[in-house]
Amino acid sequence: MKLEKEKQTDISHYNSFEVFEDIYGQSNQRQHFDELDIPVESQPGRAWNWVLGLVIILVITLAVHPLLSYSLKTPYPLIVIAEDSMEPNLINGDLVLSTGVIDPSQIQVNDIVVFKSISEPNTISVQRVIEIRADKLVLRGDAVAMPVVEIFANQVISKIVGSNNQHPLRIPLIGKLSSFLARI
């Protein structure tokens, strides 16, 4: 019995460092955590990695528009909706993807088209096709009480991707962010 008590007292004096040393065969030298030497690796190329990463992001960002423009066959592949005429389907500030229209026969009723105004040549607008006539398209915005607009088929620049099924492909509020950044 006395032998068991001695073992118990020996075990009770163990601390976690001694148990670790016994299990893993470490030496009995103890170091406090604040005395530990943490190896610091020297990375002289780390700054260059950041610069290279920023250059790659910049090149990709600048290449997106020309690549989209070429592949979608339109000078305006990304359009920011800047008016409320297409609500509720397209909201002011939405970013939409458009594809070029090479042949006017590609345009169908319910397509949302991007067109240049004859009266204001530097302005493009987005409207839905509600009727197709021989040489003209009749357009109107989705918002309530929008006026009807008639344009020639050759004024159409592109049509919005996914517009013929009433729910165009859009990214909400990106246009508001881009207009905010343009003002800075």
LINTA-V414702 format. One record per backbone hydrogen bond with DSSP energy under -0.5 kcal/mol. NH is the residue of the N-H (numbers start at 1). CO is the residue of the C=O. Records with the same first field share a line. If there is no record, write none. Layout:
BEGIN
NH=CO / CO
END
This chain:
BEGIN
5=1
6=2
7=3
8=4
9=5
10=6
11=7
12=8
13=9
14=11
19=15
20=16
21=17
22=18
23=19
24=20
25=21
26=21
35=32
36=33
38=36
39=37
41=39
43=41
46=43
49=45
50=46
51=47
52=48
53=49
54=50
55=51
56=52
57=53
58=54
59=55
60=56
61=57
62=58
63=59
64=60
65=61
66=62
67=63
68=64
69=65
70=66
71=67
72=68
73=69
74=69
79=77 / 96
81=79 / 94
82=80
87=84
89=86
90=86
93=81
94=91
95=171
96=79 / 94
97=169
98=77
99=159
100=72
101=157
102=100
106=103
107=104
110=129
111=108
113=111 / 127
114=158
115=125
116=155
117=120 / 123
123=120
125=115
127=113
128=140
129=111
130=138
131=138
133=131 / 136
137=151
138=131
139=137 / 149
140=128
143=85
146=143
149=139
151=137
153=135
155=152
156=153
157=114
158=114
159=99
160=112
161=97
163=160
165=162
166=163
167=162
169=161
171=95
172=170
174=171
175=93
176=93
177=173
178=174
179=175
180=176
181=177
182=178
183=179
184=180
END
